[in-house]
Amino acid sequence: VQVVESGGGLVQPGGSLRLFCAASGFTISSGRINGATMSWYRQAPGKERELVAIIVLGVDSTNYEDSVKGRFTIFRDEIKDTVNLQMNGMEPDDTAVYYCNARGTYRDDQGHYRYLEVWGQGTLVTVSS
């Protein structure tokens, strides 16, 4: 089982970017039954990894790191079974490698519900003029 991020790249200050997190070996939507979470973390050079945004599946409640509130939005795409991060009004301090994380009980492709803690490989976001 794994999650794969995509959508990173170079964006100018004030610009927008959308990141995508897709699952392989399990379905994200299955996490709704037991309130599993999907999160986006980031790690800037020389800094520790920090939680950027989290969504609790099923209730779809969300929470954000203070510096991104009002600029970033985490949401599910039910059709594509992805969890995305819409980033607007981007700032140079948003430059980092962004990681997707799945945590909780999900149904795998064999139909078994089991606890998962899965990290992606990360996607680089650079905010620069």
C-alpha positions in Angstrom: 0.0 0.0 0.0 1.2 3.5 -0.7 0.2 7.1 -1.4 1.6 9.1 -4.3 1.8 12.9 -4.4 1.8 14.9 -7.6 1.3 18.5 -8.6 4.4 20.2 -7.2 6.5 22.7 -9.1 7.6 26.2 -9.4 5.1 29.0 -8.7 5.6 32.8 -8.3 4.7 34.6 -5.1 1.0 35.2 -4.9 0.3 32.3 -7.3 -1.6 29.1 -6.8 -0.9 25.4 -7.0 -2.9 22.2 -6.4 -1.3 19.1 -5.0 -2.9 15.6 -5.4 -2.6 12.6 -3.2 -3.7 9.2 -4.6 -3.7 5.8 -2.9 -2.5 2.5 -4.3 -3.4 -0.7 -2.6 -6.3 0.8 -0.7 -9.2 3.2 -1.1 -9.2 6.6 0.5 -12.9 6.7 0.7 -13.0 3.6 2.8 -11.5 5.6 5.6 -14.8 7.4 6.1 -16.2 4.5 8.1 -13.8 4.7 11.0 -12.8 8.4 10.8 -9.3 7.9 9.3 -7.3 10.9 8.5 -5.5 12.2 5.4 -2.9 14.9 5.9 -0.4 17.1 4.1 2.9 17.8 5.8 5.8 19.8 4.5 9.5 20.0 5.3 11.5 23.1 4.3 15.3 22.9 4.0 16.9 22.8 7.5 13.5 22.6 9.2 11.5 19.8 10.8 8.5 18.3 9.1 5.3 20.1 10.0 1.6 19.4 9.6 0.0 21.7 7.1 -3.5 20.4 6.8 -5.6 17.5 7.9 -9.0 16.1 7.0 -11.0 13.6 9.1 -12.7 11.4 6.6 -16.4 10.8 7.1 -17.1 14.1 8.8 -14.7 15.9 6.5 -13.6 18.2 9.3 -10.4 20.0 8.6 -7.7 21.8 10.4 -4.7 23.9 9.3 -1.4 25.2 10.4 -1.8 28.8 11.4 0.4 30.3 8.6 -1.7 28.7 5.8 -5.2 29.3 7.2 -7.3 31.2 4.6 -4.9 30.3 1.9 -4.8 26.5 1.7 -7.7 24.1 1.4 -7.6 20.4 1.9 -10.5 18.5 0.3 -11.5 15.1 -1.1 -12.2 14.3 -4.7 -14.8 11.6 -4.5 -14.7 10.7 -8.2 -10.9 10.3 -8.4 -10.5 9.1 -4.8 -7.8 11.6 -4.0 -7.1 14.1 -1.3 -6.0 17.4 -2.7 -4.4 20.5 -1.3 -5.3 23.8 -3.0 -2.7 26.4 -2.3 -3.5 30.1 -3.0 -1.6 33.3 -2.2 1.6 31.4 -2.0 4.6 32.8 -0.3 8.3 32.0 -0.4 8.0 30.5 3.0 5.7 27.9 1.5 8.7 26.4 -0.3 9.2 22.9 0.9 8.8 19.2 0.0 5.1 18.4 0.6 4.2 14.9 1.9 0.9 13.1 2.0 0.0 10.9 4.9 -2.8 8.4 5.4 -3.4 7.2 9.0 -6.2 5.0 10.3 -8.4 2.1 9.3 -8.8 1.6 5.6 -10.0 -1.2 3.3 -7.2 -2.6 1.2 -7.6 -4.0 -2.3 -8.1 -7.5 -0.8 -11.2 -6.2 1.0 -9.6 -6.3 4.5 -10.0 -3.4 6.9 -6.7 -2.7 8.6 -4.8 0.0 10.3 -2.4 1.9 8.0 0.2 4.6 8.4 1.4 5.5 5.0 3.7 8.3 3.8 4.4 9.4 0.2 7.7 10.2 -1.3 7.0 13.9 -1.4 6.6 16.5 -4.1 8.7 19.7 -4.2 7.0 23.1 -4.2 9.1 26.1 -4.9 7.7 29.6 -4.5 10.0 32.1 -6.2 10.0 34.9 -8.7 
